[in-house]
Amino acid sequence: MRNKTMTRNQTVHRLLTHARYEVLPTPSTEEKVLASVPLDVPVTVTASGAKGLEATLALAESLAGQGYVAVPHLAARMISGRTELGEIRARLAAAGITRVFVPGGDVDPVGDYPDAFSLLEDLNTLPQPFEQIGITGYPETHPKITDDLTVQAMWDKRRHATHVVSNLTFDAGAIKSWVSRMRGRGVTMPLLLGMPGPIDRAKLLTMATKIGVGESTRFLAKHKGTFARLAAPGGFTGQRFLEECAGVAARPESLVEGLHIFTFNQIAQTEEWRQDLLSRL
């Protein structure tokens, strides 16, 4: 039992050490990142139909200029076509940004890209390719796409992407079965596990209403039962989630490399939680 606990703790420590933070592009975000986030923690910047892609790109450029590994979300449906995509590629290259995350996006398509795959195909033909390109994985059933199709989509994108980021889930059991199914289908890209940071429920609901960005925020806003679970004694905790995921994450064949932590802009609280857990491990 002692050896099992030590292995679990080592796995959780490894995941926390290789974590990145997802932030929302608001006017105060950069200040919060600079105040709390070490330079060795990559920061991903969401894309919002309400805010527009410019807010995402500008914040990513600014964070990169401050020495962070900045990862802008290039939401496919928010980009008009190959010309704009080429302009974005050149702009990010000039800022020294070498990593991007490509979701489909949560808006109606503004141009040629109805999904992430169509954008990835064009992106792959542009000069100065990105060193890392992340795509979304869905441990839980997507509201509009069947599980088989979401796994197939990861297979289709494998030639254009370098890693998978799992969408937000509170269910470690879903992670275990999904990773097994994904690897069984031959999807061998490394995986970052998506999980929430410390959550202030009232603040999060307010933010979801005002900003409405990203699948994670919208998921939480729509699923009130989730908040009931979070509020209940013995409800979700990040530490327990990681401990429950440690078994599958410890297997070499799972290729779980780290964490993608949804901060919901509670950035200082997230970093404090991560450092506290690291020190206790």
N, C-alpha and C positions, 0 to 999 in steps of 0.2 A: 504493500500500500504506500509505503514511504517513497519507493522508487517511482511509482505511478504519479504521486503528487509532485515529486521533483520534476518529472518529465512534463507534466501539465504546466507547472509554473515556468519552466524554461521556454515552453512554446508560447505562453502568454507574453512573457518578457520579450521574446523575439518579435512577436507581432506588434507590440507597443513600440518597440524600438524602430520598426519599419512602418511607421504610420504617416499618413498625410491628412490634412484638414481640408474639408470643403467649406467655403465661405460664400456668402451672398454679397453681390456688389452694391453696397449702400455707401453713403458718404463717409460713415465713420469706420468702415471695415479696415482700411489700411492702418489707421491709428491703432486699432485693436490688435491687429496682427503684429505691428512693430513693438507694441508694449508687452506682448506675451509669448509670441511664437519664436522658438530658436530657428536660426537660419538653416539648420539641417533637417527641418520638417517641411516637406513640399506643401504648397498651398494651391488648391484647385478653386477656380472661380466659376460659379454657375452662370448659365445664360437664361435670361428671363424675357418672355415676350413683353412684359410690362416695362422692363427697364431698357430693353433693346440690347443688341450685341455689343454696341460701342462701350457700354458700361463694363462689360466683361473684359473686353480687350484692353481698355484703358487701365483698369485695376491690375490686370496681369502684367502689363508693361511696367507699371509703377512698382509693383512688388519685385519684379525681376531686377529693376534698377536699384532696389535696396538690397539685393544679394540673395533673394529667395529663389528657389526652384518654383516657378509659377506655371500652373497648368490651366489654361483657359478652356472652357467648354465651348466647342464649336457645334452648336445645335444645328443639325442639317436643315431643318425646315425654316430656319431664320436666315439662311444664306441664299441669295438669288440665283447663283450659278457659278460657272467656272471662272468667269472674270473676277467676280468678287472674292471667290475662294483664293485665287492667285494673289490678289491684293492683300488679303489677310495673311497668307503664307509669307509674303515678302515683309509685311509689317512685323510679324512675330519674329522672323529671322533677324531683322534689324535690331530687335529688342533682346536678342540672345535667348529667346524662348525655344526650347527644343522638345517640349512635351505638350500634347493636347489630349483632350478627352472628347469623343465624338458620340453624343446621344442623338436620337432622332429629333427630340424637341417636343414641346407641349403646345405648339401653335399650329395653325393651318399653314401649309407651305407657301412661302412668298415667291418661290421660283421653281427651279429644276430638281430640287431634292426632296422627295416625299419621305425619305428615310435615311438612316445613317449609312447604309450600304452604298447607296448611289453617290453620296458625297465621298465616301472612302475610295471608291473607284476613281473618281477624278483626282482626289488628293494624291493618290499613288502615282499619278503621271506628272505631277508638278516637280520642278527642280527643287533642290535643297530639302529632301524629305525630312520629316521630324524623326528624332531618335526613338521616341516612344509615343504610341497612339493607343489610348484606352477605349474600350467599348463596354456597353452595359450588359450585365447578366441578370436574370430574374429568378432568384431562389423561390419566390412565391409566384403564383399564377398572375400573369399580366391581365388587367381588366379587359383588354381587347385582342390579345394574342394567345393562342394555346401554348401550353408548355413545350410541346414537340417543336413548334415553330420557333420559339425563342432559342431553344438549343440549336436548331438548324441554322438560325441566323448567326449564332456565334461561329458555327462551322464555316458558313459562307464568308464571314468577315476575316477569317484567320489569316488570309494572305495579305491583308491590309493593316492589321493591328498587331500590337505586341503584348497586350495583356487585357484581362477582363476585370471589371469592377462590379461587384454584386450590388444590386439595388438594396435600398434600406429594408431590413427585416429585423423583427424582434424574436424570431423563432430559430433557435439553434438547430432544432430538428430538421427544419426546412433546408438549412445550409448543408447538413450532413447528406441528406438524400439527393439534393441538387448537385453537389460536387461529384458524388458517385455517378449520377446519371450523365453529367457533362463529360467526365473523364471516360466513361464507358462508351460514349459516342465519338471519342477520338479528339475532343477539343483539348489541346495540350498547352494553351497559352497560360502563363502564370496568372494567379488570381489575387486581387485585393478584396478582403472582406469588408462590405459596407455595414456600418453600425452607427447608431446615434451616440453623440457625446452626452454629457450630463444635461438633463432637460428640465427647464423651468416651464411647466405646462402652460401657465397663463401667458407668459411672454411668447412662447412658441405659437400659441393660437392667434395672438395678436399679430405676430409677424406673418403667419400664413394668410391671414385675412388681408393685410395691407399690401404684401408683396406678391403672394401667390406664385412663387417661383419653384420650379423643380418638382419632380415626381415625389420626392421625399416629403416636402412641405405639404403638398396637396394630399398625399396619402394620410398624413397625420391629421390634417384639418377635416377630412371626410370620415375618418374612422374614430368616432368618439369612444367606442369601446376600448380602443387602445389606451386612451387617456385614463379610463377607469382602471385598467390593469396597472398603469404606471403609478396611479395614486394609491392603489391598494397596498396594504402591508404585504411585504414579500413579493411585490411586483417586479418589473424588469429592473435589473441593474447591469451595467456594462461589464463589471467584473464577472458576474455569474455567466453572462452570455459568452464571454471569452473562454471561461473555463469549460463551458459545455461544448464550445467549438474546438477546443484544444486537441481532442482526440483525432478528428479528421484533419486538422491543420498540421498535426505532427507527422502525418504520413507523407513520405517523399513524393509519392505518386499524386497527391492532391495538389501539389505546386501552389500552396497558399503562401505568398511571400510577405504579406503585411496587411495593413488596415487602411480603409478609406473612411474617415470619421466625419459624419455629418454634424457640423458644429451648430448650425442654425444661428450663427454669429454669436453664440455664447462661447467666445474664443478663449478668454481668460479662464473660465470655469473648466473648459475642456482640457487645456494644457495643465491646469492644476490637478485635475483628476488623473491624467496620464502620468504625471510625475509622481504623484502620491502612490499610485499602483505600482509603478516601476520600483520605487524605493522599498515598498513592502515585499516585493518579489526578490 
